[in-house]
Amino acid sequence: MKKTIAFLFLALLGYGAQAQVKIEPGVRAGLNLATFTDSNMDTKADFYVGGFVGIKLASFYTLQPEITYTRQGAKANNYDFVYPQYPGYQFPEEDLSVSYLSFAVMNKFRIVEGFHGIVGPSIDFRLSDNFDKLGYSDDLMDFDFALNGGLGYTLPIGLTFEARYKLGLVDIFGDIYHDDYYYEDDNFDLVLNSVIQLGVTYTFK
């Protein structure tokens, strides 16, 4: 048993010595199509921009830490979120914006030549918002955890076209709004960030 463990250990060391870890930095930017789940809000168009470091650990796998400035939110059209003291009042149409600084650890898997799948978690820290127009900016959560996944195609010159879906895991209002406000249709049990990202990346080789 000891000989087997020693052999496996030496084999792993040998593989690590032969493996060529390649580090490639890059930039990414694109379009956010954002809204909130479990709401009647429409999709809002905005943008994201950031950078990453690709750590190629195998021919089929790259670990990719990212930092991204992302503007999200939703378009409140016929918004029926009301104050209890003003039943029946509807806010006018508004573009609700929330900006985050997002830190992600993405896992990129090569599918076939040029194509890859990418998946990973992120933690987002709220930088600013315009929810004070509705009187409850301070009630928004200061952070969000999210799951990200998507597909991309890379050209030989290092330019990549990528589509991702990002789903928040934290109710943006926390539990506070349940006590102070209500929704007319009572269908707003969990309000999460939901974002489709369409963009490009460039890797410096």
Summary of the structure (lengths in Angstrom):
residues: 205
radius of gyration: 21.6
end to end distance: 44.4
largest distance: 76.6
contacts: 613
relative contact order: 0.20
helix: 14%
strand: 59%
